[in-house]
Amino acid sequence: MREHAGYACGAALGFLGDLIAADPRRGHPVAAFGRAAAAVERRLWRDHRGYGTAHTLLCAGGTAAGAALLARALRDVPAARTALTAATVWAVLGGTSLGREARAVGGALAAGDLDVARERLPHLCGRDPQALDGPQMARAVVESVAENTSDAVVGALVWGAAGGVPGLVAFRAVNTLDAMVGHKSARYRRFGWAAARLDDLAGWPGSRLTAALTVLAGPDRRGALRAWRADGHAHPSPNAGPVEASFAGALGVRLGGTLAYGGRVEHRPVLNGGARPPAVDDIERAVRLSRRVGALALATTVAGRLAAGALRRRNGNGRNRR
């Protein structure tokens, strides 16, 4: 039970650290992983799924294995184990940086400076900013805040509760690889297949928890639940769909539709189609909703881990008495 309490304390400290410090501009561990993965890609790249699978297993599996060895080495030192959890949670969470970047674009849009907004948008999502006007950029920001609430906060906390430090590291590694090679460009259509599929699997529980917590935390609970049920399956991403749909319903806006991404135009289904399009003010509302969902996710995942630990301990004591 002490191990689970240590995780709970470390997770709370790491979450607080992200709120206070956010991600540094330089020297972030995730950026270092990205550079290492890019170096491995230069050695391994072939237009072949097998080589892409090897790249994913080597980068994500090797990083998770290293984290597991480090956690095991500190297993008998509770204070160090808690500190490692706190540092890892801080490193893998990106909620505060997400809000910072969203507000930067929102501030530029509110000031009518579309050039600055277009300059900042790539820090938040991979869409072509030159193809977007002000309202389209507002929609892109709200959609990115929704999706990244799951990817950069809730999903990591879910896997941390399930697998401790190795779970946190593995999830962030898989999610980073998907962002690097998991898109459907000519170079990565085959090579990035494994990273994309693994990210879909890893993101499934976090996306559903994000959607559920959005229903609880959103200003329009019925709207969030209705949009999730009606439109969550329509999105081409199995994980972004429920999250974006629930955010759309909670905020009372319409998301989805045509977008330019990676040099191509996509026509995605509309989510919460009867509502109005997002406005600049909705960016701040989305950021606040994301913060509430993140806090609820911390409480939910920590409570779940503590409850699972208590249940295992009770079952173990029952077997010993028999």
N, C-alpha and C positions, 0 to 999 in steps of 0.2 A: 504493500500500500504506500510505503514511503517513496517508492520510485514514481508512482502516479502523482503523488502530491508534489514531488520535485518537478515533474513535467508541468503540472498546472502552474506552479510558481514561475518557472522559466518561460512558459508561453505568455503569461500575463506580463512579465517584465519585457519580453521581446516585443510584444504588441505595443506596450507603452513606449519602448524605444523607437519604434517606427513612427508613432505619433509625434514624438519630440524631435527626432533627428532625421527621419526619412532616409532616402538613399543619397549617398554622397555622389558628387559629380564625377569623381575619379576614385579608382581603387576599390570598387565594389566587388565582392566575391562573385556575384552572378556575371558581371562583365568579364572577370578573369576566366570563369568557366566558358563563356562564349568565345573568348580568344583561343582557349585550348581546343574547343570543339571545332573551330574554324581551321586550326592547324591540322587536326586529324582529318578533317574533310579534304584538305588539299592533298593529303597522302592517299586517301581511300577513294575519292570520288570516281565513280563510273556511272554511266546511265543504266543502272541495274538495281533492282530491289534488294538483292542479296548484299551488295556492298553498303547500301543505305541501312539495312538492318544491322550489319556489323558495326557501322558507325554509331548507330543509336545505342546498341548494347554496350559498346566499349565506353562511350562517353557517359551515358546515364548510369549504366551498371557499375562502371569503375568508380564514379563519384559516390554513388550510394554505398558501395563496398568500403570505400575509404572512410565515409562517415560512420558506418557501422563499427569499423575497427576502432576508431577514435572513441565512440560512445562506449564500447566495451572496455577500453582501457581505463575509462573514468567511472566505471560501474560502481566501484566501491568507495568513491569519493563524492558524497552527495552534493557538496557545495560546487565542486567543479562540474558535475553533471548538470546541475541546474543552470550554471553559467553558460555551459555549452548550448543547452536548449535555448536560453534567452538570446544568445548571439546568433544562433541559427534561425530562430523565428524572425529576429530583426532583419537578417540578411535576405530571407526568402519572401517576406511580405513587401508589398509595394503600394499599400492603400494610400499613404500620405503623398507619395510621389504622384500617384494617379490623380488625386484631387488637385495637387499643385499644377500639374500640366493642364488639366481640364479648365481650371480657373484662369490660367494664363491665356488660353484661347478665348474663353468667355469674356475676359476683360478686353481683349483686342477687338472682339466683335462688338461689344457694348460701346467701345470708343469709335467704331466705324472704320477701324484700321484693318482692312482685309489682308493687306500684305503681311503684317505681323502675324495675324491669325494663321495664314497659310504657312508662314515660316515655323510656327510652333506646332501645328497639327501633326507633322510626322513624328514628333516626340511621343505622341499618344496613340496613333494608329498608322497603318500602312497605306492609307488611301492617297490618291493623287490629289493634293490640295489645289492644284491649278485648275482642276475640273470642277471645283465646288464654289458656289456662291455662299453668302452669309448663312441663310437658313439651312443649306445643305451641310455646312460645317457644324452648325449647332446640332443637327441630327447626328452627324458622325461622332461628335463628342459624347452625346448622351448614350449612344449605342456602345461606344468604347468604354465609358464608365461602367455601364451595366455588365458587359462581357468581362472586363478586367476585375470587377469586384469578385467574380468567381475565380478567375485565373490567378490573380495576384494576392488574394486574401483568403477567401473561404476554402478553396480547394486545398491550399497549403495547410490550413489549420485542420482540415479533415484528415489528411494523410499524416500530419504530425500526431494527432490524437491516436491514430491507428498504428503508426510505426515509429513514433519518436523522432529523433534526429535523422536517422536514415530515411524515414518516410518523408520528412520535410525536404531533404536534399534531393531525393529521387523525384518528387513531384516537380520541384523547381527546375531540375535538369531536363526532364521530359518536356515541360512547358516551354523552356528556352529553346530546346532543339526544334520543337514544332514551329516556333516563331522564325527560326533561322532557315530551316530546310523543308518545313511541312507544307508549303504553299504550292499551288499547281502551276508553277512556271515551267518553261521547257527544261531547265536544268534540274529541277527537283521533282518533277512529276513521278519519277520512279525512285530516285535516290531518297526522297523525303517521305515515301509512303509509310515506312515503318514508324517514323517519328510522329506522323500525323495520326495514324491509327492508335498508337500507344497513348498519345495525348487525349484522344477521344475517350479511351477507356479510363485513364486516370482522372479526367475531368468530370466524368459522369456523376459521381456522388456529390462533389462540390457544387456542380451546377444545379442539381435538384435541391440541395439545401439552400443555396442562394435564392432560388425562386421561392421556396417556402418561407424563408425569412423576409423576403421582399413583401410577400403577402402580409406578414405580421407587422412589419415596420413601416410600410408605405402609407401615404395619406389616403389612398382609396383601396382598401383591402378587397372589396368585392370586385372592383375593376381589375386589380392585379390577378386575382384568381381566375376571373373570367377570361382575360387575355391569355394567360398561361394555358388554360385548358383548350381554348379555341385555336390559338395560333402558335403555341410553342413547338409543335411538331413540323411547322411549315418551313422553318429556317433550314438552309442547307447544312448548317452545323448542328449536330445533335445536342450539343451542350450550350451553345450561344442562344439557341432558340428559346428554351424555357426562361432563361435569364432576361433576355431582351424583351420578350413578350410580357413578363411579369413587371419589369420596370416600366414598360409602355403603359400598361394598365394602371399601375400605382400612381404614375405621374399624370395620367390622362392625356397622353400624347400618342401620335402615330409614328411608328418607326418602320424601317425596312424600305424597300423600293429600289430604284436604280442607284448604282454607285460605281465609281471607277477605282479599281484596285489592281495594283501590280501590272499596269499597262493594258488592262482589259476592262470592259464594261460588263457588269453583272446586273441582272434584273431579279431582285430577291422579292419574295412575298411580303406583303404589307402586314405589319403586326399592330393589332388594335386599330383596325382600319376606320372605325367610325369617329376617331378622335381628331383633334387638330394637329398640325405639324409642330415639332418642337421650336421654341423660341429661345433667345439668348438666356432669359431668366431661368429656363428649365435646366441649364447646365448646373447652376448652383443647387437647385432642388435635387438633381441627380447625385451630385457629390454628397450632399447631406444624407440622402437615402443610403448611399454606399457606405458612409461612415456608420450609420445605425446598423446596417446589415453586418458589417465587419465586427462590431462589438457584440452583437447577438451570436455571431458565429463563434467567437472566442468563448463566450459563456456556454454555448451548446456543446462544443467539442470537448472542452475541459470537463464539463459535467458528465458527458458521455464516457470519457476515459476514467474518471473517478468512479462512476457507477459500475463500469465493467470490472475495474480492479476490485471493488468491494464484493461484487458477485463472485468473482473467481476465488477470493479469499474465503468467503462464506462456504462455497462449495468444497473448497479444500479442507476447511475445518470439519465440515460434515462427513467427508470421507474418512478423515482421521479418527473421528469419534466412532465410526462403524468398525 
